[in-house]
């Protein structure tokens, strides 16, 4: 896919254009078919819902200094509601944490139009369509990556919080495509891991999926610590980790 960032474009203009174009993306016909089929068959508990059933655009403050990169929409979460991390247990955990940190005006995210607003944070994902089994293929991730490349290019966030290894690897790939030289060996994902890449500090956090939150692998305290670290770096209250990767090509 060819996406061209217009030099000196205002971030809100580019992000608004992406928000309009992402729901119409058809680069992965198999994912579009899966999303549409899920929207038709539905889950019994959501039988009265009219599912979104399309690629899901990003959500948040278009002047954010903190970007959160998730995995992909859940089949009966964002694929149903049309908003990132909205309508499922993963979103419940994430937005409650953002509310505790003062980055969301309410702790719940149920549907578009529920009054939720984010301040200082922007939520995106490695893949914009709900994949079967929550496992997008490498080719599907590659097809979707130009959206993330553009978002990071226009936002130039101080901090990128990556939820899980796929979010981490997608963010690093997007930064590398945008001209950041990655260190060797390539930084590996881990909870609490951070590295300085260009003008951004990349933070690792276990994904907010139920398999992590219900088992205690990721606790409220653990995600709070990551978010507070992100806030401190973004505000300039804490120094960012320095790295040999703090260089651009060209």
ZITA-V798580 format. One record per pair of residues at least 12 apart in sequence whose C-alpha atoms are under 6 Angstrom apart, sorted by sequence separation. I is the first residue (numbers start at 1). J is the second residue. If there is no record, write none. Layout:
I,J ; I,J
This chain:
39,51 ; 95,107 ; 105,117 ; 192,204 ; 104,117 ; 191,204 ; 192,205 ; 39,53 ; 104,118 ; 127,141 ; 190,204 ; 191,205 ; 103,118 ; 191,206 ; 92,108 ; 103,119 ; 36,53 ; 127,144 ; 35,53 ; 180,198 ; 86,109 ; 87,110 ; 86,110 ; 165,189 ; 149,174 ; 53,79 ; 56,82 ; 52,79 ; 52,80 ; 51,80 ; 52,81 ; 52,82 ; 81,111 ; 23,54 ; 23,55 ; 23,56 ; 22,57 ; 19,57 ; 126,167 ; 159,200 ; 161,202 ; 158,200 ; 159,201 ; 160,202 ; 161,203 ; 162,204 ; 163,205 ; 164,206 ; 157,200 ; 159,202 ; 162,205 ; 163,206 ; 164,207 ; 126,170 ; 163,207 ; 196,241 ; 196,242 ; 196,243 ; 197,245 ; 198,246 ; 197,246 ; 198,247 ; 12,62 ; 72,125 ; 67,121 ; 71,125 ; 65,120 ; 66,121 ; 67,122 ; 68,123 ; 69,124 ; 70,125 ; 71,126 ; 72,127 ; 75,130 ; 64,120 ; 67,123 ; 69,125 ; 72,128 ; 73,129 ; 74,130 ; 61,118 ; 64,121 ; 73,130 ; 60,118 ; 61,119 ; 64,122 ; 72,130 ; 61,120 ; 61,121 ; 60,121 ; 61,122 ; 60,122 ; 183,245 ; 59,122 ; 60,123 ; 182,245 ; 59,123 ; 181,245 ; 58,123 ; 58,124 ; 181,248 ; 180,248 ; 179,248 ; 179,249 ; 159,230 ; 56,128 ; 55,128 ; 55,129 ; 158,234 ; 66,157 ; 65,157 ; 68,160 ; 65,158 ; 66,159 ; 67,160 ; 68,161 ; 69,162 ; 70,163 ; 66,160 ; 68,162 ; 71,167 ; 70,167 ; 69,167 ; 90,208 ; 90,209 ; 11,154
